[in-house]
């Protein structure tokens, strides 16, 4: 721990000596979908400069032009993509490392990056759960990075901005989890949901949410003109949703589906409002959300009678929320839409970086 404290002290001194300088970012996992989106956003960010692109290598383990794997990035950057080597990342040259890497890879490299004085935003699930025992069940590996895990901030900017601002490590939330947590948090915080009646979240995502790894189930002929449920009762985003919302497993059912589109998530969430007192009106529900997210530039609350859809959020960092309420019975439906590569991954990671380095929350994203 003394070594980590020393590195962090040197990193703070370095940051103080560079007032007004661009934040220097490294992107590991540059050949994936989230990595591509992250490079696209950061390349136009007025407060950031990409200084390293790294990958364990869809195109081999050597150095290669990132455009070879990501043709859409032609003209965005001239940096080559290099093998992921922690020793190449030093606080004197890099301020923040974005990890778009497999869970196990992030688990192994994050403690080393923190020890070198870097701030880290991890887009994998390796540091999302506070109880290390849950990783064996949900992720299939034993978690051994306890100090980093205890220090990690769960990165939903709308709900914990102060924690994110002071964090050395931010665990970027899952895409499904973001869409559902933003939709339920105001109601649960206000005590309006009857959790005993159960909460059902039905979500549908574009195929890019499954990542770029080869899979028979992601072939065009398997996805096109099809709709498939998967991950019933064992999806990896379930425990972070329970953790963030303070729910028990028997109070919540989540079913994800694969849509035959490239990007976007639509979550439809069914709850019952508590029966005590006068029945809630739809305008009250909308007002509750408008109040909580009044200072959240990336959350858009729909008025009564309007509902979100994927086309409205695709290629943006917005999360859109709309509602339908059967007032006599207290049955409430929340519709939540976001881009799984934007607010569900890379966009939210940049939003977290903005908080960590004192930028406007929506810089480079609006």
N, C-alpha and C positions, 0 to 999 in steps of 0.2 A: 504493500500500500504506500510506503514511503516513496517508492519509485514513481508510482502513479501520481502522487501529490506533487512531486518535483516536476514531472512533465507538464501537469496542468498549470502549475505556477508559471513555468516558462512560456506556456501558450498564452496565458493571460497577459504577461508582460509584452509578448510579441504583438498581441492584439492592440494593447494600449499604445504601442509605438507606431502603429499604422492607422491613425485616425483617418476616417474617410476613404480608406482603401477598399477596393473590391474584395468581397469574400471569395476566397480561392476554394473551388470545389473539385473533389474527385468523385467520379461515378464508377462504381464497380458493378458489373452485370450489364455492361453497355450494349450487349447484343440481344437482350430480351426486349419484350414489348414495353415494360415499365421503364427500362433503361433508355429506350429510344424516346419515349415521351418526356422523360426527365431531361435528356440532352436538348430536346427541342425547346422546352420551356426555359432552361437555364441559359441557353445560347442567346436569348433575347432579354434576359433579366438585367435591368440597368445597374444592379448592385452586386452582380456575381460574375465571376470568370471561371470557366472550366479549365483546370490545369492538368487533369489526369483522366483518361478513359481506360478502364480495365475490365478484363473478363477472364474466366477460366477457360473460355474458348469454344464457341460453336464452330469457329473456323480454324481450329488448331490452337496450340499453346504458345505460338510465337507472336510477334508484333505484326499487325496488319492494319490497313485503313479501315476505320469503322464503317465507311460507306460500302465496303464489301459485304457486310452483313446487314447494314441499314441504308439502302440506297436513298431513302427519303431524306437522309441527313447531308446529302451533297450540298456544299455551300454553307452549311451550318458551322462546321468545325474542321480544322486541318489537323487536329490531334490524332495520332495513331492510337489504336487500341492495344494495350499491353497486357501481359499476363498479370493476374492478381497476385501481387507480392506486398505483404505488409511493410517490409523493410523499405519499399520505395515511397512510403507515405510518411512524411515528417512534418511536424507542426511549423517548422520554419518555411515550408513550401505549400502546405495545405491546411486550410482552416476547418473544413467539414468534409466528411466522407459519406456519400450516399451509397447504401448497399442494396442493390437489386439482385441479391444472391440467394441461393437455396438456404433453407433454415439452418441446416447443419454448418454451412460455410460461415454464415453470419455468427452463429454461436461460437465458432472457433476464433474468428478474427476480431470481433468487437473488443474483447478485453485487451488485446494487443494494441488496437488503435487508440483506445482510451489511455493506455499507459504511455503512448507516444504524444499525448496532449491534444489529439484531434477531438472535435465534436463529431458525433455520428448520428445519422438518421437511417434507421434500418427498416427497409420495406418488407422484410421477411417476417415470419411469426416468431422468431427465436427469442424475443424479449417482451412479448405482449402479455404473458401470463405471470402473475406475481407468485403463484405457488409452483415451485419447480417440479413438484410431483405430477403436475398435470401434463407435462410435456411427453412423458412416456405414453400416456393414453391417447392424446390427441395428435401428437406429432411423430411418435415412434422413435424418440431418442431420449437419452438421459441428459438432463441439463446439469452442467457442472460449473457454470459461470455465475455463481451466486452473488458476488459483489456487484457485478454489472446489472444483473437482473433486479436487484433491490433498488438500484439507483435509476433505472429506466423510467422515463415519463411516457405514459400512454398518450399518443399524439393526436387527440381531437381538439383543434385549436379553439373551437366554440365553447368547449366545456372545461378546459384546464389550461388557459393561456399562461397564467403565472408560473405553473410548474414547467411548462415547455420553455419559457423564456430563460429559466435558470438551469435547464437540463444540459448535461454533457452527452447523454444518450437519449434519443427519442425512438420509441417503438411505433412506427407508422401503422395505424390500424388497417385491418382487412377491408376490402371493398364492400362486401355484404354487410360487415359489421358497422361500417360508417353509415350506410343507408338506414340501418335499423336503429342504431343508438341515437342518432340525431332525431329520429321520428318518435322515440319513446321517452327519452330523457326528460323533457319538460313535464310530461304527464306523470311520470313516476316521482319526480321531485316534488310536484304539487300534491301528490297523494290522491290523484284522480282515478287511477286504474284499480279495478278489483282483480288483483293478481290471482286470487283463488279461482276465478273463472277461467284462467288460462289465457295466454297470449299466443297468437298464431302469426308467424311471419312467413309469407309466401313470396319468394324472390326469384327473379329471372335475370340472367346475365348473358351478355354477348360472349363469343368464343374466346376473345383475347384474355378474358379473366382466368382461363385455364393455363396461361403461360405459353411459351414457345416450344416447349419440349415435345418431341414426337409422341403421338398417341393415336391408336386406331380409332378411338371414339371421337377424335377431332378432325378426321378426314372430311373433306368437303361433302362426300356422299353420305356421311353419317350425320352431319349437322344440318345440311340444307334441307328445307321443307320438313323439319323435325322439331320436336320439343320434348326434352327428356329431363326427368327428375333424377337427382343423384345425391349422394352424401346424406341420406336420411338418418338422423339421430347421431351422426358421427362426423359432421363437417367441422373443420378446424376453426372456423370462426365462431362456433357456438360458445366456447368457454370465455372468449374475450367479451362477447356480448353479455353473458351472465355476470361477469366480473364488473364491467363498466356500469351495468344497470342495477346491480344489487339483487338479481333474481336467482331463484333456485331452479335447478334443472327441470323439476317436475312442473314448473309454472310456465314453461316456454317451449314452443315447438317451432322449428325452423326447417323449411324445405326449399332448397335451391333448385333451379332449373336452368338448362342450357338453351339459349335462344339462337336461332340461325342468323345472327347479326354479328358484326365485328366488335362493337363496344357499346356499353351502356348497361345500367341496372335499373330495374323497376321492382320495388318491394311494396307489397300490399300487406298491411299489418292489421289484425283484427283484435280488438280489445272490448271489454265491458267497463264502463265507468262505474264508480262506486254509487250505490243507491241512496246513501244518506243525503238529506237536504233536498233542495229543489233540483229538478232535473237540469243538467247543463244544456245550454244552447250552443249551436254551432259557432256563433259569433264569439262566445266565451273561449271555446277551444282555440280558435284562430288568434284571439287576443293573447292567450297564454303563450303561444309560440312566438308571436310578434314581440312580446315582452322579453322573453329569454334571449332571442336572437336579434334583438334590436341593433346591437353593435357587431353583428357578424356579417361581413360583406359577402361571404360566399354561400349563405343560406337564404333562399327565397321562399317566402310564405305565400301560398295562394289564397285568394279571397274565397268566401263561400260560393259554391257552384262551379269552381274551376279545379281541375286536377292535373298534376304533372304528367309528362310523357318523356320518353327517352330522347326524341328529336330535339327537345328544348334544352337538354343538358349535354348532348354529345359534343366532344371537343371543347368542353369548358371545365371550370373547376367549381361550378355551382352544384349545390344540393337543393332540390326543389321538394317542397312538402305541401300536400293538399289533404282535404278531409271531407268525409261524409259521416253524418251523425243521424241515427234514428232516435230522436229525442225521447219519445215515450219509454223505450226499452234501454236506453243508454248504450246501445251498440255503436261503437265508433270504428271507422275504417280510416287508416292513415295511408296515403300513397306517397312513396318516397322515390325520387329518381335522381341518379347521378351517373357520371361517366366513370366506369371502373378503372380506367387508366388515368383519369384526371383527379377528381375529388376522392376517388377510391384508391389512388396509388401515388403517382408522380406529382400531381397538382397539390395534393395534401402534404406531400413531403416538402415541397417548396414553400407552402404556407407555413409549415413548421419551421423551416429555415428562416423565413422572414421574422417570425417571433424570436427565434434564438439570437438573431443578429441585429435586432432593433429596427427592422424595416417595417413599412406599412404592411399589414397582414396580406393584402391582395396585390402587393407589388409583383409585377411580371405575370399576373394571373388574370387580371380584369380584362 
